[in-house]
Amino acid sequence: MEIPEVCKGFHLYKVLKFACKSLKGRGVNSGIRFTYEYVAEESKAVFIEIYFKGDKENEDREGIKRYCKFRHGEK
């Protein structure tokens, strides 16, 4: 699932319903999610964040914005 409107010019995604056997049986909040940037010109995915859905519902948008500022500085 694409994460819209966080950083212009970046292709940011969130992977939903990533199962974890050690968390099995904890209901609908038992998934792990992670966010990444897809860098098309380099054909690579850059890991940004991983989190347990039971601890927080959404990605850290402020952290993602800091990541985008860092990456923009590198380009």
C-alpha positions in Angstrom: 0.0 0.0 0.0 1.5 3.3 -1.0 1.8 6.0 1.7 0.6 9.2 0.0 1.4 12.8 0.7 4.4 12.4 3.1 7.3 13.3 0.8 7.1 14.5 -2.7 9.2 12.7 -5.2 9.6 9.6 -3.1 7.8 6.2 -3.6 6.9 5.2 -0.1 5.1 2.0 0.8 3.7 0.2 3.8 3.4 -3.6 3.9 0.3 -4.7 5.7 -0.6 -8.0 7.3 2.9 -9.3 7.6 2.4 -12.4 9.8 4.7 -13.4 12.6 4.4 -16.9 14.1 5.6 -15.8 17.5 2.6 -13.4 17.7 0.1 -15.9 16.5 -3.3 -16.0 18.3 -3.3 -12.3 19.3 -6.3 -11.3 17.2 -6.5 -8.6 14.5 -3.7 -6.6 16.1 -1.2 -9.4 15.8 0.6 -8.3 12.6 3.9 -6.6 11.9 4.1 -3.8 9.4 7.1 -2.2 7.7 7.7 0.8 5.5 10.1 1.2 2.7 11.1 3.5 -0.2 11.3 2.0 -3.7 14.1 3.7 -5.6 13.2 2.9 -9.3 16.4 4.2 -10.9 18.5 1.9 -8.7 15.9 -1.0 -8.7 16.1 -1.3 -4.9 13.9 -1.1 -1.8 15.2 0.9 1.2 14.0 -0.2 4.6 12.6 2.7 6.8 10.6 1.3 9.7 9.2 -1.8 11.2 6.5 -1.8 13.9 4.0 -4.1 15.7 0.4 -3.1 14.8 -0.7 -3.9 18.4 1.6 -1.1 19.7 0.8 1.6 17.1 -1.7 1.8 14.4 0.2 3.9 11.8 3.7 4.5 10.6 5.8 7.3 12.1 5.2 10.0 9.5 7.6 12.5 11.2 10.3 9.8 11.1 9.6 9.2 7.4 9.9 13.0 6.7 13.3 13.0 8.5 14.3 10.1 6.3 13.3 12.0 3.2 15.2 15.1 4.2 18.3 12.9 4.8 17.9 11.1 1.5 17.4 14.4 -0.4 20.6 15.7 1.1 22.5 12.7 -0.3 21.2 13.1 -3.8 
